[in-house]
Amino acid sequence: MITYDEFLLIYPVFASIPQTRIEAIIEMASRQISPEHSLAKDLTGLLTAHYLSANDSNRRGGAGGIKSIDIRGETRIDYDVGGAAASRDSLDQTSYGREYRRLLEEVTAMFV
């Protein structure tokens, strides 16, 4: 799994987001990728960046994405499946999502 420090080294644009939020999204993204996968860190980083970027877009009026709820000091992450995020093409919302899909398809094609 990619660490918080590794993530910010690769994606410094997200440095203004609280560390606990980024770590929660990294954890969520890492559950979708096998840790044994040779590109697990790359894929986790891209998916984390996609979620954070899509959420930023949603706060500015987009549809669907990650939403965070702070309950008595504990951050809870929910995925809003409404709108574009519910579609099969939700990865197309961000350049990070498109790169994640491209890399995943490239690796998958190697085994076909």
C-alpha positions in Angstrom: 0.0 0.0 0.0 1.2 3.5 -0.7 2.0 5.6 2.3 0.8 9.1 3.0 4.3 10.5 2.4 4.8 8.6 -0.8 1.4 9.8 -2.0 2.2 13.5 -1.4 5.6 13.1 -3.0 3.9 11.9 -6.2 0.7 14.0 -5.9 1.7 17.3 -4.1 -1.4 19.0 -5.4 -3.3 17.3 -2.5 -1.0 18.6 0.2 -3.7 21.0 1.6 -6.0 18.1 2.4 -5.8 16.9 6.0 -3.6 13.9 6.5 -6.3 11.8 8.2 -8.6 12.3 5.2 -5.9 11.3 2.7 -5.0 8.2 4.8 -8.7 7.2 5.0 -9.0 7.4 1.2 -5.8 5.5 0.7 -7.1 2.8 2.9 -10.4 2.7 1.0 -8.6 2.6 -2.4 -6.2 -0.1 -1.2 -9.1 -2.5 -0.4 -9.9 -2.5 -4.1 -6.4 -3.6 -5.2 -4.6 -6.8 -4.4 -1.5 -6.0 -2.3 0.3 -8.7 -4.3 -0.3 -6.8 -7.6 3.1 -5.6 -9.0 1.6 -2.1 -9.5 -0.4 -2.0 -6.3 1.2 1.3 -5.1 0.8 3.0 -8.5 -2.8 1.9 -8.8 -3.7 2.8 -5.2 -2.1 6.2 -5.7 -4.0 6.9 -8.9 -7.3 5.7 -7.4 -6.8 7.8 -4.2 -6.0 10.8 -6.4 -9.1 10.1 -8.4 -11.4 9.9 -5.4 -9.9 13.1 -3.9 -10.1 15.0 -7.2 -13.6 13.7 -8.0 -14.7 14.8 -4.5 -13.3 18.3 -5.0 -15.2 18.5 -8.3 -18.4 17.4 -6.6 -18.1 20.1 -4.0 -18.0 22.5 -6.9 -21.2 21.2 -8.3 -20.5 17.7 -9.8 -22.4 14.6 -9.0 -21.5 11.6 -6.9 -18.2 10.9 -5.3 -16.6 10.7 -1.9 -18.2 12.5 1.0 -16.7 12.8 4.5 -18.6 13.0 7.7 -16.9 14.0 10.9 -18.7 12.4 13.9 -17.3 13.3 17.3 -13.7 13.6 16.0 -13.9 10.4 14.0 -13.8 10.7 10.2 -16.2 8.4 8.4 -15.9 8.1 4.6 -19.0 7.3 2.5 -19.2 6.9 -1.2 -22.1 8.7 -2.8 -23.3 6.5 -5.6 -25.7 9.0 -7.1 -25.2 10.7 -10.4 -22.0 10.2 -12.5 -20.2 8.3 -9.8 -22.7 5.5 -10.1 -22.0 5.0 -13.8 -19.5 2.5 -15.1 -17.6 5.4 -16.5 -17.0 7.2 -13.2 -13.3 6.8 -13.7 -13.6 9.2 -16.7 -14.4 12.1 -14.3 -10.7 12.8 -13.6 -7.4 12.4 -15.4 -6.3 10.2 -12.4 -9.2 7.8 -13.0 -8.5 7.7 -16.7 -4.8 6.8 -16.0 -5.9 4.2 -13.5 -8.2 2.6 -16.0 -5.5 2.7 -18.8 -2.8 1.2 -16.5 -5.2 -1.5 -15.4 -6.3 -2.4 -18.9 -2.6 -2.4 -20.0 -1.7 -4.9 -17.3 -4.8 -7.0 -18.0 -4.0 -7.1 -21.8 -0.6 -8.7 -21.0 -2.4 -11.8 -19.7 -5.0 -12.2 -22.5 
